[in-house]
Amino acid sequence: ARILEAHSEIVPTYEDREIIAGDFVSIKYNSHTVENDGSLKLIEENQKIEIPLAADNIRPEFIDAIAGKKPGDSLSVELKIEEDAENKEVAGKTIRYDIEILGIMKKQTPDLTDETVEKITHSKYTTVDDFKAAMMEQLNAAAQRESEESLRVSAVAKVCDLAEVEIPESLITKQKNF
């Protein structure tokens, strides 16, 4: 399922409805910093992007501004950037996004078929059964390695717990003087 998910595509739906918080949206935008005197300084122009509104990294103010809009609508959103933002050029400033909503998108995950298997494995596997068998073999091998490593770590920890070591006085003195 994770492999198929990784090969998903974002495709247009051509729906003419209001956007809801869980949608993917395609937008075109310009961004500006809002200067102290109220003027705008261009950052980016005519950028296109598909945004999953359900993603954790999308600010709620942004989602609230877009939700309820339809493809073809335009809007502006101002977001205050945190003082400790990585990009020092915009840290502590307000960014204005002028947005045009291009469309509502959806994530399309392929079905597990022989054709899909052949495509995503670059013809290494040609059938679903071969692919599943190979994945099961890899998962079993990984579980075996993890089990062996866990045993090794437990054994070393037990030996360390039982070990007693005398530390020479000269080493203690040397460490104190360091």
C-alpha positions in Angstrom: 0.0 0.0 0.0 2.9 2.4 0.8 4.6 1.7 -2.5 1.4 2.3 -4.4 0.8 5.5 -2.4 4.3 6.7 -3.3 3.3 6.3 -7.0 0.1 8.3 -6.6 -0.5 11.3 -8.9 -2.3 14.5 -8.3 -4.8 15.0 -11.1 -7.5 17.6 -11.8 -11.1 16.8 -11.0 -12.7 19.5 -13.2 -15.3 20.0 -10.4 -17.0 23.3 -10.1 -17.7 23.4 -6.4 -16.6 25.0 -3.2 -13.2 23.9 -1.8 -13.3 22.1 1.5 -10.5 21.8 4.0 -9.4 18.3 2.9 -9.0 19.0 -0.8 -6.0 19.3 -3.0 -6.0 22.6 -4.8 -4.0 23.9 -7.7 -3.2 27.6 -7.4 -1.2 30.3 -9.1 0.2 33.0 -6.8 2.4 36.1 -6.4 3.9 36.7 -3.0 5.1 40.1 -1.5 6.4 41.3 1.8 4.3 44.0 3.3 6.8 46.7 4.2 6.4 49.0 7.3 5.0 51.8 5.1 2.4 49.4 3.7 4.1 49.1 0.3 4.6 45.6 -1.2 7.9 44.2 -2.3 7.7 41.3 -4.8 9.1 37.9 -3.7 7.7 35.5 -6.3 5.6 36.0 -9.4 3.3 33.6 -11.3 4.1 30.5 -9.2 1.9 27.4 -9.7 1.6 24.7 -7.0 -0.7 22.0 -5.9 -1.4 22.1 -2.2 -2.9 19.4 0.0 -5.0 21.4 2.4 -5.1 18.5 4.9 -1.3 18.6 5.3 0.1 19.4 8.7 2.4 22.1 7.5 -0.4 24.2 5.9 -1.2 27.2 8.1 -4.9 27.3 9.3 -5.3 30.9 8.2 -4.4 29.8 4.7 -6.9 26.9 4.7 -9.6 29.2 6.1 -9.0 31.7 3.3 -9.3 29.2 0.5 -12.1 27.0 1.9 -15.4 28.0 0.4 -13.8 29.4 -2.8 -14.3 27.9 -6.2 -12.0 27.4 -9.2 -11.5 30.8 -10.9 -11.8 32.8 -7.7 -9.1 35.1 -6.6 -8.1 36.1 -3.1 -5.4 37.6 -1.0 -4.0 36.2 2.3 -1.6 37.9 4.6 0.5 35.7 6.9 2.8 36.9 9.7 6.1 35.0 9.6 7.7 33.9 12.8 10.7 35.9 14.1 12.8 32.8 14.2 12.0 31.6 10.7 14.9 30.0 8.8 14.6 32.5 5.9 16.0 35.6 7.6 14.9 37.8 4.7 11.2 37.3 5.7 11.5 36.5 9.4 9.2 38.7 11.4 7.5 40.2 8.3 4.1 39.8 6.9 3.8 38.0 3.5 0.9 38.7 1.2 -0.2 36.0 -1.2 -2.3 37.1 -4.2 -3.9 33.8 -5.2 -5.9 32.5 -8.2 -7.6 29.2 -7.7 -7.0 27.1 -10.8 -8.8 23.9 -9.8 -9.6 21.2 -7.4 -7.3 18.2 -7.6 -7.5 14.6 -6.2 -4.9 12.1 -5.4 -5.1 9.1 -7.7 -3.4 5.9 -6.3 -2.9 3.2 -8.9 -4.4 -0.3 -8.5 -2.1 -3.2 -7.9 -2.1 -4.9 -11.3 0.6 -6.7 -13.3 1.0 -3.6 -15.5 1.4 -1.3 -12.4 4.0 -3.7 -10.9 6.0 -3.8 -14.1 5.9 0.0 -14.3 6.9 0.8 -10.7 9.6 -1.9 -10.6 11.0 -0.9 -14.0 10.2 -4.5 -15.3 12.1 -6.2 -12.4 8.8 -7.9 -11.5 6.1 -8.6 -14.1 3.3 -10.1 -11.9 1.6 -9.1 -8.7 2.4 -12.5 -7.2 6.1 -12.2 -8.0 6.1 -8.6 -6.5 4.3 -9.7 -3.4 6.6 -12.6 -2.9 9.7 -10.4 -3.2 8.3 -7.8 -0.8 7.5 -10.6 1.7 11.0 -11.9 1.4 12.4 -8.4 2.0 10.2 -7.8 5.0 11.1 -11.2 6.5 14.8 -10.5 6.0 14.5 -7.0 7.6 12.6 -8.5 10.5 15.3 -11.2 10.9 18.1 -8.5 10.9 16.2 -6.4 13.4 15.6 -9.4 15.7 19.3 -10.3 15.5 20.4 -6.8 16.3 18.0 -6.6 19.2 19.5 -9.8 20.6 23.0 -8.4 20.1 22.2 -5.1 21.9 20.6 -7.0 24.8 23.6 -9.3 25.1 26.0 -6.4 25.2 23.9 -4.6 27.7 23.8 -7.6 30.0 27.6 -8.1 29.8 28.1 -4.4 30.6 25.7 -4.7 33.6 27.7 -7.7 34.9 31.2 -6.3 34.2 33.2 -4.9 37.0 36.2 -2.7 36.1 38.8 -1.2 38.5 39.9 2.2 37.5 43.5 3.0 38.2 44.1 6.0 40.6 46.4 7.6 38.0 43.5 7.8 35.5 41.2 9.3 38.1 43.8 11.9 39.0 44.5 12.7 35.4 40.7 13.2 34.7 40.4 15.5 37.8 43.3 17.7 36.6 41.9 17.8 33.0 
